[in-house]
Amino acid sequence: MATAPQQITAIALLLATPKSLDRETVQRAADFAFHGAPKPPTATAITGKPLFRVALGPLQLGVISVPQPYFKNAAAIANQISNVAGRMAAIQHKAWLSVDLIGQSPLAPDALLGLIGQLLAEFCDESALGLMRLPKGPIIGYDFSFIPMLRGRKAAQVFSRGNPDRTVNLPADSEALGRATQEARERWPEFVAAFEVRRAGEGFAVKKAFRNEGKVEHMWIEVTAIEGETIHGRLANEPKHIPFLKIKDFTTAQLDEVEDWLYLRGKEQVGGFQARALKR
């Protein structure tokens, strides 16, 4: 009697540039992801293949990095994706990396996906464009706020929530928001110090106001470099009123334009002063 083929359980990271891996890199990622596990993870390279095996007790995960697009017809795939960021990731990616289940697992599907996402989080960096749940999607645009969720084994929630809408309409005369902006600027050296010692998977972002024909949008920029008082990065929102920009475009902000900042340290979010004021 023929055995039914094993169901794929994996998450793929769609990348702007290929990611080169070796056993030591995968081992460091596994050590950080699964720190405190009853049995430390062990990474091994599979001879002749761009594949690494991570043993976590009885569970076996595979890490593969491929320097070419995942889809042969990216445009046709993109037309089937409803969210803008996911559609752009499908079109623009040039490479991909995935974490897959190897063999069998006694875990429930969401719990297994959580472990896969926990390891995948350690490979998320500035080249990440999108996430794809395998075998049948969905595909969503990458957002730095996914990191603490992935590290918290909430990958299923990442896909069910999708891309957060981070475009915020702010009341210009809000005293609380003004105080939040002042605190963000006063504590700016903290952000710079953390950025200078950042590691893979720690997302850094600043918020600034973009203007066009009398309309203002306060949007996040995912920071890639800081040069003096100039902050460089990629737009983390899909603009509604700024036609000359789109999500993932490179842009800049000056220090005196920064309204808020935040960064991710493991599962903790630091900053987000205006966000806290808005919640209040």
N, C-alpha and C positions, 0 to 999 in steps of 0.2 A: 504494500500500500504506500503510495507516495506521501512524503511528509510535506505539510503545508509550509510555504516559504515564511521565514521569520519576518515579523512586522518591524519596519525601521522605526526607531525612536531616536531622534537627533534634533539638534538646533544648528543651523548654519549661519555664519556671520559673513555678510556680503561686504567686501573690502574695496577701497579705492586703489590700493596697491598691494601686491603680494606680501605675505608674511613668511619670512624664513624661520623655520623651527629646527631645533636640535634637541637631543634627549635632555640636556641640562635645563634648557628653557622650559620644556614641558614639565620637568620634575619640580622646578621652582614654582610654576603656576599651580601644580597639584598640591605642593606643600602649603602654599598660602591659602588655597581654596578650602582644603580639608584639614586645616590645622586643628588639632585636638581630637581627631578621629581615633577610635579605639586602636586601630592598626594604621600606621603611617602609609600613605599612598606610595606606590612604586611605579615609575615610568620606564618603559623599555622601547627601543626603536625596533620596528619591523624591517628586517633586511630587504633591500630592493624596492621598498615602497615609501611614499611620503606619509607614513602612518606611524603613530606612536600609541602604545597601549598603556593605560593607567589602571593599575590594579588597586581597588579600594575594598579590602577584605575580599568577599566572594564576587563583588561586582567588578566588571571589566568595562572600561570606557575607551573609545578610540578617539584620537585627535589627528585630523588630517588637514593639510594646508595645500591648496591647489592654485597655481599661478595663472588661472584663466577664468573667464566668466562661468557661472554655474549653468546658465541657459544658452542654448544655441540660437534661440530667437527671442531676445530680451524684449523687443518692442511688443511682440504679441503677448508675452506674459504680462508686461506692464499694463496693457490695456484691460486686463482682468482685475487689476488691483484698484480698490476704491480710494485708499488714502494716498495723498500726494507724496508724502515722504517715502512710503514703501514703493510707489511707482518709480520715483527717481532712483532709489537704491537699485531696483531691478535693471534700469537702463544704464546707470553710470558705473556699476561695479566692474572691476577688472580681475578680481580674484575672490576666493572664498576660503573659509576655515570652518570646520564643523567638529562638534563633539557628539559622538554616537555611542549607543549601547552596543557592546559586543557580547553575543551570547544571550543568555536569559537573565531575568531579574524577577525577584519575588515582590518587588515594590509595586504599589498602585501607579497608574500612568502619571498623575500629577506629581507624585513624590519622586518618581524617576526623572521626570523632566526637571524638577527642582535641582537634583544633583547634577544633571547635565549643565543646566544654566549656571550653577555655582562654579563649575570649572571654566565654562565659556567666558564668564565675567573677567577672568584674568587675562584674556586675549583682546579685550575691547580697548581700543585706543583711538587716536585721531583719524585712523584710516577706516574706521567702521562706518558703513553707510546704512546697513539694514540687518534685520534678523528674520530668519525664515524657519518656521517649525516644519520639520520633515516627518512624514513623507508628503503631506498635502497642504502645506501652508498653515496659517496665513503668512504673508510677508508684511513687515512693518518697518518704517524708517527707524534708524538707531537714534536713541536719545540718551544723553549722559545720565538722566535720572533713573535709567533702567539698572544701573550698576548695583545700588543697594538692594533692589528687589531681587536681582539675580543671585547676589551673594546671600540673600536671605531665603533662598530656595523657593522663590515665588515666580518662577519662569512662566507658569501657566497664567498667572495674573498679568504678567507683562503682555502676553498675547491677547488675553481677553480685554484688557484695557486699551491696548493700542497706543498710538502716539498722543501724548497729552497736548492740549491746545494751550500753549504758554503765552499767547497774545492777550494782554490784559489792558482793559480800559480803566485808567486811573483818574480819579477826581483831582484836578490840578490844584485845588486849594486845601487838600487834606493835610492837616497839621501833623497827624500821626505818620503819614508817608514822608513828610518833610523831615521829621526827626529820624525816621528809618534811614533815609538817604544820607543824612549827616553822620549817623553812626557808621554806615558802610564806608564812607570816605575817611573818617577818622581811624577806622580799623583796617584800612587798605594795606598797610605794611604786613599784617597777618596773612592776607591773601597772597601777597608776593612771596613771603617767606615759605609758605606751604607749596606754592607753585614751583619754586626753585628746587624743592626736594621731592617733587611728585614722582609717583610710580605708575605703571600701566594700570588702567582701570579707575584712576581717580579723576573724575571729570571736574573741570573748573569753568565757571561761567560768570559773565557780568551782564547787567541789564542797562540798556541805553534807550533814549527816545529817538526814533527815526521820524523825519518830517517830510511831507510831500503835499504841496498845494493846500496848506492849511490843516491837513490831517496829521495826527500824531499817533504812532504805535510804539509802545514800550515793549521791547523784545530782548530776548536773551542771545548772547554771543558765546559760543563754546570756545574758550581761550586756547590758542595754540602757541602764542609767544607774547612776551612783554618786553618792550624796548623803551626804557625811561618811562614817560607818561603816556605812551601809545600802546594800546592793547590790540593784538591781532587775533583773529579767530574766524569761526564759521557761524553763520546765522543759524540759530536753533529753532526758529519759527518759520511758518509759511506766512508771509505778509499778506494782509488784506488790502492795504491802501498804499503800498510802496511798490509800484510796478517795476522799478529798475532793480529790485532785489528778489531773490527766491531762497528758500531754505537750502542750507549747505553752502551758499555763496560765501566767499571770503570777504571780510569787512573789518573795520577798525573802530575803536572808540578811544577818545582821550580821557585821561583821568578825571577831568572836571565834567565829563559827560556821564560818568558811572553813577547810576541810581541805586544799584544793589549788586551784591555778588554772593556767590555760594560755591562751595566745592564739596566733594564727597570723600570722606575718609572711612574706608571700609563700608560699613552699613550706616554710618553717621553722616548727616548733612550739616555743614558748618556755614553760617551766614544766612542768607535769605531773609534779610531784615524787613523789607517791604512785604514779602510774602506773609510773614508773621503778623504784620500790621493789618494786612487785608483780611486774614483769618479772624483777627479780633473784631 
